[in-house]
Amino acid sequence: MKIKILTIALFLMIGCNQSEATVPTVSQSKVTAITIAIENASPGVVSIYRNQEVVQQTWTGRLKPIKPIQSSGSGFIISKDGYILTNAHNIITEIRNPSVLTTDTKIDVVLPGGDHYAASIVGVDSRSDIALLKIQGEDFQHCELGDSDEIIVGEWVVALGNPRNLFATANYQPIASAGIISAVNADFGIDIGSGKLLNNMIQTDASLNPGNSGGPLVDANGIVLGINTWKKNDSESIGFAIPINYAKSIAEELKLKGFIDRRFSFGINAVSYRYGQDGEIGLYINSIDYDNSGDNTALYKGDIIIGIEGYQIQSYDQLQLVLANNDTRPGDAIKLRILRENEIKIVNLVLGKE
């Protein structure tokens, strides 16, 4: 009997010790790749509030103030001296009515913890939907930018920002949603309505809501892979982000110039032209300006351009669309597929400054 009592007591002691030993393990299990990502990235995520003054010009020429444009969105600090990346549509609204004018835009940035800063607009590029802001100060906590070329489909990601203006109601902390990278290099071309270039997008199933635009999409280490930009309205959870490598190149140009210079020339005059037995259509080059700022010496009068950068073209408008779709700039080299004396050739053309 004593042996049985001793055995039961020993079992209870072991069980209690094991229970105590599991307490730290349970606590530690709360720390995951998602919580680490949020902890690492959150200090650099900001909320952005815009107030844009609007006036309407009456038939007498008088300027009449009308209701200002107010909106909120997200952004993230990318350097300790206060540069901030966000979406261009968070900063400006295109107004199609010629009698309605915007007179002043004020940007208020709220950091985690609640500190407010007035931000200056360094540059805005509607084509890429990227804007660069600046707040005055130093030693700001900022997000680490990664390499979007190294993204793996299926890896965990977290979207951070100010969806539906919830930043303020959550003790001024960014709102997080988690998911995976569901696709890369999603191409939608140029949106005709807005003129935005929606190519090479990162697709994620992390929930995006109005206000998430401009916030970071970060990996499991809290490193930024992209800028959350838009979601498909006809889907439950398919959102898209601008790759951070592309955003960095736009930001550097905005910091240097304040705008993106896409004005280029290639010094050729060409018209649509039917060729071949089947009546295919290409662009017949009827004149070339070899003194143009670009390098077009590989082309000759009488060449027929039938393709550019892998796309078949039949008109000058199509050629311009392909170049716009590739976001080409002065100095970029493009590949042309031409027909010369019944022989197809591939030649390079370097775009010049307009």
C-alpha positions in Angstrom: 0.0 0.0 0.0 2.8 2.4 0.9 4.5 1.6 -2.4 1.3 2.5 -4.3 0.9 5.8 -2.4 4.6 6.7 -3.0 4.2 5.9 -6.7 1.1 8.2 -7.0 2.8 11.0 -5.2 5.9 10.7 -7.4 3.7 10.7 -10.6 1.9 13.9 -9.3 5.2 15.6 -8.7 6.5 14.8 -12.1 3.2 15.9 -13.7 3.3 19.3 -11.9 6.9 19.8 -12.8 6.1 19.1 -16.5 3.2 21.5 -16.4 5.4 24.2 -15.0 8.0 23.5 -17.6 5.4 24.0 -20.4 4.4 27.5 -19.3 7.4 29.3 -21.0 7.0 27.1 -24.1 3.3 28.2 -24.5 4.3 31.8 -24.0 7.1 31.6 -26.5 4.8 30.1 -29.1 3.1 33.4 -29.3 6.2 34.8 -31.0 5.9 33.9 -34.7 7.3 35.1 -38.0 4.3 37.3 -38.3 4.7 39.0 -34.8 8.4 39.5 -35.5 7.7 41.1 -38.9 5.1 43.5 -37.3 7.5 44.4 -34.5 10.4 45.1 -36.8 8.5 47.2 -39.4 5.9 49.0 -37.4 8.1 51.9 -36.0 8.6 53.2 -39.6 4.9 52.9 -40.7 3.0 56.2 -40.8 -0.5 57.5 -41.4 -1.0 60.2 -44.0 -3.7 62.9 -43.9 -4.3 65.2 -46.9 -6.3 68.4 -47.0 -6.4 69.9 -50.5 -8.0 73.3 -51.0 -10.3 73.5 -54.1 -11.8 76.6 -55.8 -14.1 76.9 -58.8 -13.8 79.6 -61.3 -17.2 81.2 -62.1 -18.3 82.6 -65.5 -17.3 86.1 -64.2 -13.8 84.9 -63.5 -14.2 84.9 -59.7 -12.7 82.1 -57.7 -15.2 80.5 -55.4 -14.0 78.2 -52.6 -15.7 74.8 -52.6 -15.5 71.8 -50.3 -11.8 70.8 -49.8 -10.6 67.3 -50.6 -9.7 65.3 -47.5 -8.4 61.8 -47.4 -6.2 59.5 -45.4 -3.8 56.8 -46.4 -0.5 55.1 -45.4 3.2 55.5 -45.9 6.5 54.4 -44.5 9.7 56.2 -43.6 12.7 55.0 -45.7 15.6 57.0 -44.1 16.5 58.4 -40.7 16.4 61.9 -42.1 12.6 61.6 -42.7 12.0 60.7 -46.3 8.6 58.9 -46.8 7.3 56.7 -49.6 3.6 56.5 -50.3 1.2 56.4 -53.2 0.7 59.4 -55.5 -3.1 59.1 -55.3 -2.8 59.7 -51.5 -1.2 63.1 -52.3 -3.0 64.4 -55.4 -6.4 64.0 -57.0 -6.8 64.5 -60.7 -9.7 66.9 -61.4 -11.1 66.7 -64.9 -13.3 69.8 -64.6 -11.3 72.7 -66.1 -13.2 75.2 -64.0 -12.1 73.5 -60.7 -8.6 74.2 -59.5 -6.6 73.1 -56.5 -4.8 75.9 -54.7 -3.0 74.3 -51.7 -2.2 70.8 -50.4 -1.4 70.2 -46.8 0.0 66.8 -45.8 0.0 65.8 -42.1 2.0 62.7 -41.1 1.3 60.8 -37.9 4.0 58.5 -36.5 3.4 55.4 -34.3 2.9 56.9 -30.8 0.9 59.9 -32.1 3.6 62.5 -33.0 2.4 64.8 -35.9 4.6 66.3 -38.6 3.8 68.6 -41.5 5.3 67.0 -44.6 6.6 68.6 -47.7 6.0 67.1 -51.1 9.4 66.2 -52.7 7.9 64.7 -55.9 4.8 63.0 -57.2 4.6 60.6 -60.2 1.1 59.6 -61.2 2.3 57.1 -63.9 4.0 54.8 -61.3 1.6 56.0 -58.5 4.5 56.8 -56.2 5.1 59.9 -54.2 8.1 61.0 -52.0 7.5 63.1 -48.9 9.9 64.7 -46.3 9.4 65.5 -42.7 11.9 67.6 -40.7 14.0 65.9 -38.1 16.6 63.3 -37.6 17.2 59.8 -36.4 13.6 58.7 -37.3 13.0 55.0 -37.0 12.6 53.7 -40.6 11.7 50.6 -42.5 14.4 48.4 -44.1 14.0 48.1 -47.9 14.5 44.7 -49.4 15.0 43.2 -52.8 11.7 42.5 -54.6 13.6 40.4 -57.2 14.1 37.7 -54.6 10.4 37.3 -53.7 9.2 33.7 -53.5 5.6 32.8 -54.2 4.1 31.3 -51.1 6.2 33.2 -48.5 4.6 34.9 -45.6 3.9 38.7 -45.9 2.3 41.3 -43.7 0.5 44.5 -44.9 0.8 47.4 -42.6 -0.9 50.8 -42.6 -4.0 52.9 -41.9 -7.0 51.1 -43.3 -10.3 52.9 -42.9 -8.5 55.4 -40.7 -8.1 52.9 -37.8 -4.5 54.1 -37.0 -5.7 56.7 -34.5 -8.2 54.4 -32.8 -5.5 51.7 -32.2 -3.2 53.9 -30.0 -1.5 55.3 -33.1 -0.1 51.9 -34.1 -0.3 50.5 -37.7 -2.9 48.0 -38.5 -1.6 44.6 -39.7 -3.0 41.9 -41.9 -1.2 38.7 -42.9 -1.1 36.5 -46.0 1.2 35.1 -48.6 2.7 36.1 -51.9 0.2 34.5 -54.3 1.8 35.7 -57.6 4.6 38.0 -58.9 5.0 40.0 -62.2 1.2 40.5 -62.5 0.8 42.7 -65.6 -2.3 44.9 -66.2 -0.7 47.5 -68.5 -1.7 51.1 -68.4 -5.0 52.0 -66.8 -6.8 54.2 -69.3 -8.8 56.1 -66.8 -5.9 57.1 -64.4 -2.9 56.6 -66.6 -1.2 54.4 -64.0 1.2 51.8 -65.1 0.1 48.5 -63.4 2.9 46.1 -64.4 5.1 43.7 -62.6 2.8 43.9 -59.5 3.1 41.7 -56.5 -0.1 39.8 -55.7 -1.0 39.0 -52.2 -4.0 37.6 -50.3 -3.2 39.8 -47.2 -6.3 41.8 -46.6 -6.1 45.4 -48.1 -8.8 48.0 -47.4 -9.2 51.7 -48.3 -6.4 53.5 -46.5 -3.9 50.7 -46.9 -2.6 52.4 -50.0 0.9 53.6 -49.7 1.8 51.3 -46.7 4.5 48.6 -46.8 4.1 44.9 -47.7 6.8 43.3 -45.6 8.3 39.8 -45.4 8.7 37.6 -42.3 11.7 39.7 -41.2 9.8 43.0 -41.5 11.7 44.0 -44.6 9.7 45.9 -47.2 9.0 44.1 -50.5 6.5 46.4 -52.0 4.0 49.3 -51.6 0.4 48.2 -51.1 -1.5 50.0 -53.9 -4.9 48.5 -54.9 -7.2 45.5 -54.6 -9.6 44.0 -57.2 -13.1 45.1 -56.3 -14.6 41.9 -57.6 -12.5 39.7 -55.3 -12.5 38.9 -51.6 -8.8 39.1 -50.9 -6.6 39.8 -54.0 -4.4 42.8 -53.5 -1.5 44.2 -55.4 1.7 46.0 -54.4 4.4 47.9 -56.4 7.7 46.1 -56.2 10.1 48.0 -53.9 13.0 47.8 -56.4 11.0 49.8 -58.9 9.7 52.2 -56.2 13.3 52.8 -55.0 14.4 53.9 -58.5 11.4 56.2 -58.8 12.1 57.7 -55.4 15.7 58.3 -56.2 14.7 60.2 -59.4 12.0 62.2 -57.5 14.6 63.1 -54.8 17.0 64.3 -57.5 14.6 66.1 -59.9 11.2 66.4 -58.2 9.6 64.7 -61.2 10.1 61.8 -63.6 11.3 62.8 -67.0 9.8 60.5 -69.6 10.2 62.8 -72.6 12.3 61.0 -75.2 12.8 61.0 -78.9 14.3 58.6 -81.5 14.5 60.8 -84.5 12.4 58.8 -87.0 9.3 59.5 -89.0 7.3 56.4 -89.8 3.8 55.6 -91.1 1.7 52.5 -91.1 2.5 50.4 -94.2 1.3 47.1 -95.8 4.0 44.7 -96.8 4.4 41.1 -97.8 2.1 38.8 -99.7 -0.4 38.5 -96.9 -0.7 42.3 -96.4 0.9 42.5 -92.9 1.1 45.9 -91.4 4.2 47.6 -90.0 5.8 51.0 -89.7 7.6 52.2 -92.8 10.5 54.6 -91.9 10.4 57.4 -94.4 13.0 59.7 -92.8 15.6 59.6 -90.1 17.3 62.4 -88.1 20.8 61.1 -87.4 21.6 64.3 -85.5 18.9 63.3 -82.9 20.1 63.0 -79.3 19.4 59.3 -79.4 21.4 56.6 -81.1 19.4 55.5 -84.2 22.3 54.7 -86.6 21.2 51.1 -86.9 18.2 52.2 -88.8 17.8 53.2 -92.4 15.1 54.9 -94.5 12.9 52.2 -96.0 13.2 49.8 -93.0 9.8 48.5 -91.8 9.4 48.2 -88.0 7.3 45.2 -87.3 8.0 44.7 -83.6 9.4 46.4 -80.5 10.5 44.7 -77.2 8.8 41.5 -78.3 5.5 43.1 -79.2 4.1 43.2 -82.7 3.2 46.7 -83.8 1.1 48.1 -86.7 0.9 51.8 -85.8 2.9 54.7 -84.3 0.4 54.8 -81.4 1.0 51.1 -80.6 4.8 51.8 -80.6 4.2 54.7 -78.1 2.0 52.5 -76.0 4.6 49.7 -75.8 7.3 52.2 -74.7 4.9 53.7 -72.1 4.1 50.2 -70.9 7.8 49.6 -70.4 8.2 52.9 -68.6 11.1 53.8 -70.9 13.3 56.9 -70.4 15.9 58.9 -72.3 19.0 56.7 -72.5 17.2 53.4 -72.5 18.1 50.9 -75.2 15.1 49.2 -76.9 15.1 46.2 -79.3 13.4 46.7 -82.7 12.4 43.9 -85.1 12.6 45.3 -88.6 12.2 44.1 -92.1 15.0 45.2 -94.4 15.2 44.0 -98.0 13.0 41.0 -97.2 15.2 40.0 -94.3 14.2 40.2 -90.6 16.7 41.8 -88.3 16.9 42.7 -84.7 18.5 46.2 -84.0 19.0 48.3 -81.0 17.8 51.9 -80.6 18.9 54.2 -77.8 16.3 56.8 -76.9 17.4 60.4 -76.8 16.2 63.4 -74.8 13.4 65.4 -76.4 
